[in-house]
Amino acid sequence: MSPTTLVNVTNRKAAIGLYALAVFFFWASQYIFLPILPTYLQSKVTDLSLVGFILSMYGLWQALVRIPLGVAADWWGRRKPFLIIGLALGGLGAWMLAVSDDAFGLALGRAITGASTGVWAVLVVAFSALFPPEESVRATSLVMIANSLGRIIATSSTGVLDAWGGHTLPFFVATGLAILSALLILPIGETRLNARAPSMHSIGALLRRRDVLFPTLLSTLSQYVLWSTSFGFFAVLAKQLGATSVVQGMIVTIHIALAILGNVVVLSLVSRLGAPRILALSFVLLFIGTMLAALAPSLSMLLLAPAFVGLSLGISYPVTMGMSIERVNESERATAMSLHQAIYAVGMFVGPAVSGVLADHIGLQPMFGVTACAVLILGLWGTAKFNLKPAT
């Protein structure tokens, strides 16, 4: 256990439990409205390009805030205040989505929910600090299981809440869950780390490291596809094929259920197969899932697509996240993780924005076909390049 660990050793188990619960409730708050969000937005602003723009605010504001937050946390030597404020902001964003009727208000609400998830980098680092550095991938896999459980329970409740209380109820429930997650952080003790003044040179040096850069770029590619498919336009295609709000909720639930399986695969296979091979497998699965949507003639076939996309992201996400900080010093880990998450957030906002424009011009299913082919080529090329020599 590092001397700079966030909490005392005697409180380690309690801290792990509280962090896991906070992660569970926070990501439940972020995802409980996600299955109906694209069609909810479409009911207020009609064209897919504008829907894609509003959806893209989530990733854009993650990208904008994550590096400043990570640098500030390392500089100040404290993480807890950032976590409490950031988690609570998720509730404000969800509330704004519920009460807004125009594109500006909806985009602002989605931007605030995105900005709130900027603290995810700090939260992952705080959780990982409770484990030895060589167990970084294991720690990120464990925190992703709490993340995935919160998301799957939330998304499986979306259709029921929508049918019971209307389209806005999931957003109001999200507000309460986000506030609860912030309250769970309050009892966790914090040992202040040595302050580290920010420097553009040190940030640039981190970004130039192969063991930080390559996992980050591969994660960016995965996020581009994810937010164009399971968390984006799969719901629009499902509605065109006759899906109800309950079935739309199933798309995200299926995705997350298989993502949990992917997390378990990482825990059991990463030490035997190595990260590059597992990442290559994830991109093959991502291609299959996206191509299934491109070819789907019916709703039943479309529902297979999020299973493959979910399994792929469940494998690639914890691996790339753990690799990006595995060899980084504790005093720079929040910055490194913020760089990783800020850059992959580019994929989160570019994905729905570009995919919405493509869908308007060439059609929804052709867009999925183009995306599938691009991710297979780029993903396999990237993992091969990463595996050419040690990532140091």
SEROMI-197434 format. One line per 4 residues: for each residue y, x, z of N, C-alpha, C. Coordinates in steps of 0.1 Angstrom, whole numbers, plus 5000, padded with zeros to 4 digits. Atoms other than C-alpha are relative to their C-alpha. Layout:
// SEROMI-197434
Y:X:Z:Y:X:Z:Y:X:Z | ...
END
This chain:
// SEROMI-197434
4988:5008:5000:5000:5000:5000:5012:5009:5000 | 4988:4992:5002:5033:5014:4989:5010:4998:5012 | 4991:5002:4989:5059:5021:5017:5012:4991:4996 | 4989:5009:5005:5084:5001:4995:4995:4986:4998
5005:5014:5002:5062:4970:4996:5010:4990:5006 | 4990:5010:4996:5082:4938:4999:4999:4995:5014 | 5002:5006:4987:5067:4926:5031:4991:5009:5008 | 5009:4992:4991:5049:4942:5061:4986:4996:4997
5014:5001:5003:5012:4947:5058:4994:4988:5008 | 5005:5011:4992:5006:4922:5086:5003:4986:4994 | 4996:5012:5006:5023:4895:5066:4995:4998:4986 | 5004:5000:5014:5006:4903:5033:4993:4988:4995
5007:5012:5005:4982:4874:5031:5009:4988:5000 | 4991:5011:5000:5008:4849:5041:5010:5001:4989 | 4991:4999:5012:5032:4863:5015:4993:4997:4987 | 5007:5003:5012:5006:4861:4988:4998:4985:4999
5002:5015:5001:4999:4825:4997:5013:4993:4997 | 4988:5007:5002:5035:4815:4998:5006:5003:4986 | 4996:4997:5014:5043:4833:4965:4992:4991:4990 | 5009:5008:5009:5013:4816:4949:5004:4985:5000
4995:5014:5000:5025:4782:4960:5013:4998:4993 | 4987:5000:5007:5060:4789:4949:4999:5000:4985 | 5003:4999:5014:5047:4799:4915:4994:4987:4995 | 5007:5013:5004:5025:4768:4913:5011:4989:4998
4990:5011:5000:5054:4744:4921:5011:5002:4990 | 4989:4997:5009:5080:4762:4900:4995:4997:4986 | 5005:5002:5014:5059:4762:4868:4996:4986:4998 | 5002:5014:5001:5048:4727:4875:5013:4993:4996
4987:5006:5002:5085:4718:4875:5005:5003:4985 | 4995:4996:5013:5091:4736:4842:4991:4993:4989 | 5009:5005:5010:5061:4720:4824:4997:4985:5001 | 5004:5014:4998:5058:4684:4838:5006:4991:4989
4993:5008:5011:5082:4672:4810:4997:5006:4987 | 5001:4993:5013:5072:4697:4783:4992:4992:4989 | 5007:5007:5011:5046:4675:4765:5008:4990:4992 | 4992:5010:5007:5071:4648:4757:5014:5005:4996
4986:4995:5002:5102:4671:4754:5004:5000:4985 | 4996:5001:5014:5101:4675:4716:5003:4986:4994 | 4998:5014:5005:5097:4638:4709:5011:4993:5008 | 4988:5006:4992:5122:4629:4738:5013:5005:4993
4989:4995:5007:5147:4652:4720:5002:4993:4987 | 4999:5006:5014:5139:4637:4686:5005:4985:5001 | 4995:5014:4999:5147:4602:4700:5015:5000:5002 | 4986:4999:4997:5182:4614:4709:5008:5007:4988
4994:4993:5011:5189:4638:4680:4989:5000:4989 | 5010:5004:5009:5171:4630:4648:4993:5012:4992 | 5007:4990:5009:5165:4661:4626:4994:5011:5007 | 5008:4990:4993:5140:4688:4634:5007:5013:5002
4993:4988:4998:5164:4716:4629:5008:5000:5014 | 4992:5001:4988:5186:4703:4658:4990:4999:5012 | 5010:5000:4990:5155:4696:4679:4995:5015:5003 | 5004:4986:4998:5144:4732:4673:5011:5008:5007
4989:4993:4993:5179:4745:4683:5000:4997:5015 | 5000:5003:4986:5178:4727:4716:4988:5006:5007 | 5011:4993:4994:5143:4739:4723:5002:5015:5001 | 4999:4986:5000:5153:4774:4715:5009:5005:5011
4991:4996:4989:5179:4774:4743:4992:5006:5012 | 5008:4996:4989:5151:4779:4768:4997:5015:4999 | 5003:4986:5002:5140:4812:4753:5013:5009:5000 | 4987:4992:5001:5176:4824:4745:5005:5004:5013
4994:4997:4987:5188:4821:4780:4991:5008:5009 | 5009:4990:4993:5157:4838:4794:5004:5014:4996 | 4997:4987:5005:5165:4867:4771:5013:5005:5005 | 4986:4996:4996:5202:4868:4782:5000:5004:5014
4999:4997:4985:5196:4868:4820:4990:5009:5005 | 5011:4992:4993:5164:4887:4826:5004:5014:5002 | 4996:4986:4997:5177:4922:4821:5010:5002:5011 | 4991:4998:4989:5208:4918:4842:4994:4997:5014
5006:5004:4988:5187:4901:4869:4991:5012:5005 | 5009:4989:4996:5161:4929:4869:5008:5012:5005 | 4992:4989:4996:5187:4956:4870:5007:4998:5013 | 4993:5003:4987:5207:4939:4898:4990:5000:5012
5010:4999:4989:5175:4935:4919:4996:5014:5004 | 5003:4986:4998:5166:4972:4915:5013:5007:5007 | 4987:4993:4995:5203:4982:4922:5002:4996:5014 | 4997:5005:4986:5207:4960:4953:4988:5003:5009
5012:4998:4992:5171:4967:4965:4995:4987:5007 | 5005:5013:4995:5166:4930:4972:4996:4990:4989 | 5005:5009:5010:5147:4903:4954:5001:4985:5004 | 5000:5013:4995:5146:4873:4976:5012:4991:4997
4989:5009:5003:5181:4859:4971:5000:4996:4985 | 5001:5004:5014:5176:4860:4933:4990:4990:4997 | 5012:5009:5002:5143:4842:4936:5005:4986:5004 | 4997:5013:4995:5157:4813:4957:5010:4993:4991
4990:5006:5009:5188:4807:4935:4993:4997:4986 | 5006:5003:5013:5168:4810:4903:4990:4989:4999 | 5010:5011:5000:5140:4787:4913:5007:4986:5002 | 4992:5013:4998:5165:4760:4925:5007:4996:4987
4993:5004:5012:5184:4762:4892:4991:4992:4990 | 5009:5008:5009:5153:4749:4874:5001:4985:5003 | 4998:5014:4997:5158:4716:4892:5013:4995:4994 | 4988:5004:5006:5194:4714:4880:4999:4998:4985
5002:5001:5014:5184:4720:4844:4992:4987:4997 | 5008:5012:5002:5157:4693:4846:5008:4987:5002 | 4992:5012:4997:5181:4668:4861:5010:4998:4988 | 4991:5001:5012:5206:4675:4832:4993:4995:4988
5008:5005:5012:5179:4669:4806:4998:4985:5002 | 5003:5014:4997:5172:4635:4823:5012:4991:4997 | 4988:5009:5001:5208:4622:4823:5008:5002:4988 | 4991:4997:5011:5222:4637:4791:4995:4992:4988
5003:5008:5012:5224:4616:4759:5005:5007:4987 | 4995:4994:5013:5240:4640:4734:4994:5014:4999 | 5006:4987:5003:5230:4673:4719:5006:5011:5009 | 4994:4990:4991:5255:4694:4740:4993:5000:5014
5006:5001:4987:5242:4681:4773:4985:5004:5001 | 5014:4996:5000:5206:4684:4763:4998:5015:4998 | 5001:4985:5002:5211:4720:4750:5004:5007:5013 | 4996:4993:4987:5229:4729:4783:4989:4999:5010
5011:5002:4991:5201:4714:4804:4989:5009:4997 | 5011:4991:5004:5175:4733:4784:5004:5015:5003 | 4995:4986:4998:5196:4765:4787:4999:5003:5015 | 5001:4997:4986:5197:4762:4825:4986:5001:5004
5014:4998:4996:5160:4757:4828:4995:5013:4995 | 5004:4987:5005:5156:4788:4806:5005:5011:5009 | 4994:4990:4992:5180:4808:4827:4993:5001:5014 | 5007:4999:4987:5162:4798:4859:4987:5008:4999
5012:4992:5001:5130:4813:4846:5002:5015:4998 | 4997:4986:5000:5148:4846:4843:4995:5007:5012 | 5005:4994:4987:5137:4852:4879:4985:5003:4999 | 5015:4998:5001:5100:4852:4867:4997:5015:5000
5002:4985:5000:5103:4890:4861:5000:5005:5014 | 4999:4995:4986:5115:4896:4897:4989:4994:5008 | 5011:5006:4993:5089:4872:4910:4986:5007:4998 | 5013:4992:5003:5060:4890:4892:5000:5013:5007
4999:4987:4994:5072:4923:4905:4999:4999:5015 | 5001:5002:4986:5076:4910:4940:4985:4998:5004 | 5014:5002:4997:5040:4897:4939:4992:5012:4998 | 5007:4988:5003:5027:4928:4923:5001:5011:5010
4998:4990:4990:5042:4949:4950:4991:4999:5012 | 5009:5002:4989:5017:4934:4974:4986:5006:4997 | 5013:4994:5004:4989:4953:4955:5003:5014:4996 | 4999:4986:5004:4983:4990:4947:5004:5000:4985
4996:4999:5014:4999:5001:4914:4989:4999:4990 | 5011:5000:5010:4966:5006:4897:4993:4986:4998 | 5005:5014:5001:4958:4969:4903:5011:4991:4993 | 4989:5008:5006:4989:4957:4883:4995:4989:4991
5005:5010:5009:4969:4939:4856:4992:4989:5008 | 5007:5010:4992:4947:4922:4883:5010:4991:5007 | 4989:5008:4993:4979:4911:4902:5006:4990:4991 | 4993:5009:5009:4995:4897:4871:4990:4989:4995
5010:5010:5004:4962:4879:4862:4999:4990:5011 | 5000:5009:4989:4961:4864:4897:5012:4990:5001 | 4988:5008:5000:4997:4852:4896:5000:4990:4988 | 5000:5008:5012:4991:4838:4861:4990:4988:5003
5009:5011:4997:4962:4817:4875:5008:4989:5008 | 4992:5009:4993:4986:4801:4900:5010:4993:4991 | 4991:5005:5010:5011:4797:4872:4993:4989:4991 | 5007:5009:5009:4985:4780:4849:4995:4988:5007
5005:5012:4993:4971:4757:4876:5012:4990:5002 | 4988:5009:4998:5007:4744:4883:5003:4993:4987 | 4997:5005:5014:5012:4739:4845:4990:4989:4996 | 5010:5010:5005:4979:4721:4839:5000:4987:5008
4999:5012:4992:4982:4697:4868:5013:4992:4996 | 4988:5006:5004:5018:4690:4857:4999:4993:4987 | 5001:5006:5013:5011:4684:4821:4990:4989:4999 | 5009:5011:5000:4981:4662:4828:5006:4988:5007
4993:5011:4993:5005:4640:4849:5011:4994:4991 | 4988:5004:5007:5032:4637:4822:4998:4986:4994 | 5002:5013:5006:5017:4607:4803:5000:4989:5010 | 5000:5010:4989:5011:4588:4835:5014:4997:5005
4986:5002:4995:5046:4594:4848:5009:4993:4989 | 4992:5006:5011:5061:4585:4814:4997:4985:4999 | 5004:5015:5001:5041:4552:4812:5004:4992:5012 | 4997:5007:4988:5049:4544:4848:5015:4998:5002
4986:5001:4997:5086:4552:4851:5009:5003:4988 | 4992:4997:5011:5098:4559:4816:5002:5014:4997 | 4999:4987:5005:5108:4590:4797:5007:5010:5010 | 4992:4991:4991:5132:4603:4824:4993:5004:5013
5006:4997:4987:5108:4602:4854:4994:5014:5001 | 5005:4986:4999:5090:4635:4846:5011:5010:5003 | 4989:4991:4997:5124:4652:4846:5005:5000:5014 | 4996:5002:4986:5134:4638:4880:4989:5006:5009
5011:4993:4992:5100:4649:4894:5001:5015:5000 | 4998:4986:5002:5106:4683:4880:5011:5006:5009 | 4989:4996:4992:5139:4685:4899:4995:5002:5015 | 5005:4999:4986:5121:4679:4933:4990:5012:5001
5010:4989:4999:5093:4704:4925:5007:5014:5000 | 4993:4987:5001:5118:4732:4916:5007:5003:5014 | 4993:4998:4987:5137:4727:4949:4989:5004:5010 | 5010:4997:4991:5104:4728:4968:4995:5014:4998
5004:4986:5002:5094:4761:4952:5010:5010:5006 | 4990:4992:4994:5127:4776:4963:4999:5001:5015 | 5002:5000:4985:5121:4765:4999:4989:5008:5005 | 5012:4992:4996:5087:4782:5000:5003:5015:5000
4996:4985:5000:5104:4816:4994:5007:5003:5013 | 4991:4998:4988:5126:4812:5025:4992:5007:5011 | 5006:4993:4988:5100:4822:5052:4994:5014:4997 | 5006:4987:5003:5088:4853:5033:5009:5012:5005
4992:4989:4995:5100:4885:5050:5002:5010:4988 | 4996:4991:5011:5117:4912:5029:5004:5013:5006 | 4996:4987:4996:5119:4949:5034:5009:5006:4989 | 4991:4996:5011:5149:4962:5015:4996:5013:4994
5003:4988:5007:5141:4988:4989:5012:5010:4999 | 4989:4990:5002:5161:5020:4982:5008:4995:4988 | 4992:5004:5011:5190:5010:4960:4999:5010:4989 | 5000:4992:5011:5189:5023:4925:5011:4996:4990
4988:5004:5009:5222:5024:4905:4995:4999:4986 | 5004:5002:5014:5218:5011:4870:5006:5011:4991 | 4995:4991:5010:5222:5034:4840:4994:4997:4987 | 5004:5003:5014:5220:5028:4803:4990:5010:4996
5010:4989:5003:5201:5061:4800:4986:4996:5005 | 5014:5003:4994:5173:5050:4824:4994:4988:4993 | 5005:5012:5007:5171:5016:4807:4995:5003:4987 | 5004:4995:5013:5169:5032:4773:4987:5008:5000
5012:4992:4999:5143:5056:4785:4988:4992:5003 | 5011:5009:4998:5121:5028:4798:4996:4993:4987 | 5003:5008:5013:5124:5009:4765:4993:5009:4990 | 5006:4991:5010:5114:5040:4745:4986:5004:5003
5013:4997:4996:5082:5044:4764:4990:4992:4993 | 5010:5008:5008:5051:5034:4743:4993:4990:5009 | 5008:5009:4991:5034:5019:4774:5008:4988:5004 | 4992:5011:4997:5064:4996:4779:5003:4992:4987
4995:5006:5013:5075:4990:4742:4989:4992:4993 | 5010:5007:5008:5042:4981:4725:4995:4987:5006 | 5003:5013:4994:5030:4955:4750:5010:4990:4999 | 4989:5009:5001:5064:4940:4749:5001:4994:4986
4999:5006:5013:5065:4936:4711:4988:4991:4996 | 5011:5009:5002:5030:4922:4710:5001:4987:5007 | 4998:5012:4993:5039:4897:4736:5011:4991:4994 | 4990:5008:5007:5070:4887:4717:4994:4992:4988
5006:5007:5012:5049:4879:4686:4992:4988:5005 | 5008:5012:4995:5025:4857:4707:5009:4989:5005 | 4991:5010:4995:5055:4839:4723:5006:4992:4988 | 4994:5006:5012:5070:4832:4689:4990:4989:4995
5009:5010:5004:5038:4814:4679:4998:4989:5010 | 5002:5010:4990:5033:4796:4712:5010:4990:5000 | 4989:5010:4999:5067:4780:4712:5003:4993:4987 | 5000:5007:5012:5063:4770:4676:4989:4990:4999
5013:5007:5001:5029:4754:4682:4998:4991:5012 | 5004:5008:4988:5015:4742:4716:5012:4994:5007 | 4988:5004:4992:5049:4741:4733:5011:4995:4991 | 4990:5004:5009:5068:4730:4702:4995:4989:4991
5002:5010:5011:5058:4712:4670:4986:4994:4999 | 5013:5007:4999:5022:4704:4678:5002:4985:5004 | 4997:5014:4995:5036:4673:4696:5006:4991:4989 | 4994:5008:5011:5056:4662:4666:4990:4997:4990
5011:5003:5009:5026:4665:4643:4991:4990:5006 | 5009:5010:4993:5005:4646:4669:5006:4986:4999 | 4994:5013:5001:5030:4618:4669:4999:4994:4986 | 5002:5004:5014:5029:4617:4631:4986:4995:4997
5014:5003:5002:4991:4614:4633:4996:4988:5009 | 5003:5012:4992:4994:4584:4658:4998:5002:5014 | 5003:4997:4986:4993:4601:4692:5010:4992:5009 | 4992:5006:4990:5006:4583:4723:5006:5011:5009
4994:4990:4991:5026:4601:4750:4989:5007:5009 | 5012:4995:4992:4993:4605:4770:4993:5011:4992 | 5007:4990:5009:4977:4623:4740:5009:5012:4998 | 4991:4989:5001:5008:4644:4735:4999:5009:5012
5002:4992:4988:5004:4655:4771:4987:5008:5000 | 5013:4993:5001:4967:4664:4764:5001:5013:4992 | 4998:4988:5008:4979:4690:4739:5003:5012:5009 | 4996:4989:4991:4997:4711:4765:4989:5002:5011
5010:4998:4990:4970:4704:4791:4988:5008:4995 | 5011:4993:5007:4942:4716:4767:5004:5015:4999 | 4995:4986:5001:4963:4747:4760:4999:5007:5013 | 4999:4992:4987:4968:4756:4797:4986:5001:5006
5014:4999:4995:4931:4748:4806:4993:5012:4994 | 5006:4989:5006:4920:4773:4781:5007:5013:5003 | 4993:4988:4996:4947:4797:4791:4995:5006:5014 | 5006:4995:4988:4932:4798:4826:4987:5007:4997
5013:4993:5004:4898:4807:4810:5004:5014:4995 | 4995:4987:5005:4917:4835:4792:5003:5009:5011 | 4997:4991:4989:4930:4848:4825:4988:5005:5007 | 5012:4996:4994:4895:4849:4839:4993:5010:4991
5006:4990:5010:4883:4867:4807:5006:5014:5003 | 4993:4987:4997:4909:4894:4814:4995:5007:5012 | 5005:4994:4987:4898:4899:4850:4986:5006:4998 | 5014:4996:5001:4862:4903:4839:4998:5011:4989
5003:4991:5011:4865:4923:4807:5010:5012:4997 | 4990:4990:5004:4897:4944:4806:4995:5014:5004 | 5004:4986:4997:4881:4974:4824:4989:5005:4991 | 5011:4996:5009:4851:4974:4800:5004:5002:4986
4997:5000:5014:4867:4967:4767:5013:5007:4997 | 4987:4994:5003:4902:4981:4771:5010:4990:4995 | 4990:5010:5004:4935:4963:4765:5002:4998:4985 | 4998:5002:5014:4939:4970:4728:4990:4991:4993
5010:5008:5006:4906:4954:4719:5002:4985:5004 | 4998:5014:4996:4913:4923:4740:5012:4994:4993 | 4988:5005:5006:4947:4920:4725:4997:4996:4985 | 5004:5003:5014:4932:4922:4689:4993:4987:5000
5008:5012:4999:4908:4894:4699:5010:4988:5002 | 4991:5011:4998:4937:4873:4711:5008:4996:4988 | 4993:5003:5012:4955:4875:4678:4991:4993:4990 | 5009:5007:5009:4924:4864:4659:4999:4985:5005
5000:5013:4995:4922:4834:4682:5013:4992:4997 | 4987:5007:5003:4959:4826:4677:5001:4996:4986 | 5001:5003:5014:4954:4827:4640:4992:4987:4997 | 5009:5012:5002:4925:4802:4642:5007:4987:5005
4994:5012:4995:4944:4778:4664:5011:4995:4992 | 4989:5004:5008:4975:4778:4643:4996:4995:4986 | 5005:5005:5013:4955:4774:4610:4994:4987:5001 | 5006:5013:4998:4936:4745:4624:5011:4989:4999
4989:5009:5001:4969:4727:4628:5005:4998:4986 | 4996:5000:5014:4979:4736:4593:4991:4991:4991 | 5010:5007:5009:4947:4720:4579:4996:4987:5006 | 5005:5012:4993:4943:4691:4604:5003:4988:4992
4997:5013:5006:4938:4658:4586:5001:4988:5009 | 5001:5010:4990:4934:4639:4618:5004:5005:5014 | 4996:4996:4986:4944:4639:4655:4988:5007:5007 | 5012:4994:4993:4908:4648:4666:5000:5015:4996
5000:4986:5004:4910:4681:4646:5012:5007:5006 | 4988:4994:4994:4945:4688:4658:4998:5004:5014 | 5002:4997:4986:4934:4687:4694:4991:5012:5002 | 5007:4987:4999:4912:4717:4687:5009:5012:5000
4991:4989:5002:4942:4738:4678:5006:5006:5014 | 4994:4994:4988:4958:4742:4713:4989:5006:5009 | 5010:4993:4993:4924:4752:4727:4999:5015:4996 | 5000:4986:5004:4924:4784:4706:5013:5007:5003
4987:4994:4996:4961:4790:4711:5001:5003:5015 | 5000:4998:4985:4957:4786:4749:4991:5011:5004 | 5009:4989:4996:4927:4809:4751:5007:5014:4996 | 4994:4988:5004:4946:4835:4731:5011:5005:5009
4988:4996:4992:4978:4834:4752:4995:5003:5015 | 5005:4997:4987:4957:4833:4784:4994:5014:5001 | 5005:4986:5001:4942:4867:4773:5012:5009:4999 | 4990:4990:5003:4973:4884:4759:5011:5001:5010
4988:5000:4991:5000:4873:4784:4998:5009:5012 | 5001:4992:4989:4987:4889:4816:4997:5015:4997 | 5003:4986:5004:4974:4920:4798:5013:5007:4996 | 4987:4993:5004:5008:4928:4781:5009:5001:5012
4991:4999:4988:5027:4920:4813:4996:5011:5009 | 5005:4990:4991:5005:4942:4835:5002:5014:4994 | 4999:4987:5007:5005:4971:4809:5014:5005:5000 | 4986:4996:5002:5043:4970:4807:5005:5007:5013
4995:4994:4988:5047:4981:4844:4990:5009:5007 | 5011:4993:4994:5014:4998:4851:5003:5014:5004 | 4997:4986:4998:5027:5033:4849:5015:5003:5004 | 4986:4999:4997:5063:5026:4859:5002:5001:5015
4997:4999:4986:5077:5037:4893:5005:4987:5006 | 4996:5012:4993:5082:5010:4919:5015:4997:4999 | 4986:5002:4999:5119:5015:4920:5006:4996:4986 | 4995:5005:5014:5122:5007:4882:4992:4989:4995
5009:5010:5005:5096:4980:4880:5007:4987:4996 | 4993:5013:5004:5119:4950:4881:5008:5002:4987 | 4993:4997:5013:5140:4966:4853:4990:5000:4989 | 5010:5000:5011:5109:4973:4832:4994:4986:4997
5005:5013:5003:5095:4938:4837:5011:4991:4994 | 4989:5008:5006:5129:4923:4829:5002:5003:4986 | 5000:4996:5014:5130:4943:4797:4989:4993:4992 | 5011:5006:5007:5096:4931:4788:5002:4985:4998
4999:5014:5001:5103:4895:4795:5012:4995:4992 | 4988:5003:5008:5138:4895:4780:4997:5001:4985 | 5002:4998:5014:5125:4909:4747:4989:4989:4995 | 5009:5010:5005:5095:4885:4745:5006:4986:5000
4993:5012:5000:5119:4857:4753:5007:4998:4986 | 4994:5002:5014:5134:4864:4718:4990:4992:4992 | 5010:5008:5007:5101:4851:4704:5000:4985:5004 | 5000:5014:4995:5105:4820:4725:5011:4992:4994
4989:5008:5006:5139:4810:4711:5000:5001:4984 | 5001:4999:5015:5134:4824:4675:4989:4991:4995 | 5012:5008:5005:5100:4806:4672:5004:4986:4997 | 4996:5014:5004:5112:4770:4675:5011:4998:4991
4988:5001:5009:5145:4776:4658:4996:5003:4986 | 5004:4997:5014:5130:4793:4627:4989:4990:4995 | 5010:5009:5004:5100:4770:4627:5005:4986:4996 | 4993:5013:5003:5122:4739:4628:5006:5000:4986
4994:4999:5013:5141:4751:4598:4990:5000:4989 | 5011:4999:5010:5109:4760:4579:4994:4986:4998 | 5006:5013:5001:5094:4726:4587:5008:4990:4992 | 4992:5009:5008:5124:4708:4573:5000:5003:4986
5000:4996:5014:5122:4728:4541:4987:5000:4993 | 5013:5000:5007:5085:4732:4534:4990:4991:5005 | 5009:5009:4993:5069:4707:4557:4994:5006:5012 | 5005:4996:4987:5053:4708:4591:4987:5008:4999
5012:4993:5000:5018:4718:4583:5000:5013:4991 | 4999:4987:5007:5027:4744:4556:5007:5011:5009 | 4994:4990:4991:5049:4760:4583:4990:5006:5009 | 5011:4995:4991:5019:4763:4606:4991:5010:4992
5008:4991:5008:5000:4779:4577:5006:5014:4998 | 4992:4987:5001:5027:4806:4571:5000:5007:5013 | 5000:4993:4987:5029:4813:4608:4987:5006:5004 | 5014:4995:4997:4991:4817:4612:4998:5013:4992
5003:4988:5008:4989:4843:4584:5009:5011:5005 | 4991:4990:4996:5019:4862:4596:4996:5006:5014 | 5004:4995:4987:5006:4865:4632:4988:5008:4999 | 5012:4992:5002:4972:4877:4621:5003:5014:4995
4997:4987:5006:4986:4905:4600:5008:5009:5010 | 4992:4992:4991:5013:4916:4624:4993:5003:5013 | 5007:4998:4988:4991:4912:4655:4990:5011:4999 | 5010:4990:5002:4962:4933:4642:5006:5013:4997
4993:4988:5003:4986:4959:4628:5005:5006:5013 | 4994:4995:4988:5004:4962:4661:4990:5005:5010 | 5010:4995:4991:4972:4965:4682:4994:5013:4995 | 5006:4988:5006:4958:4991:4658:5010:5012:5002
4990:4989:4997:4991:5012:4661:5000:5004:5014 | 5000:4997:4986:4990:5009:4698:4988:5009:5004 | 5013:4994:4997:4954:5022:4699:4998:5014:4993 | 5001:4987:5007:4961:5053:4677:5000:5012:5009
4999:4988:4990:4970:5075:4707:5003:4994:5014 | 4997:5006:4986:4974:5071:4745:5014:4995:5001 | 4987:5007:4999:5002:5048:4754:5008:5006:5011 | 4992:4993:4990:5023:5073:4773:5013:5005:4994
END
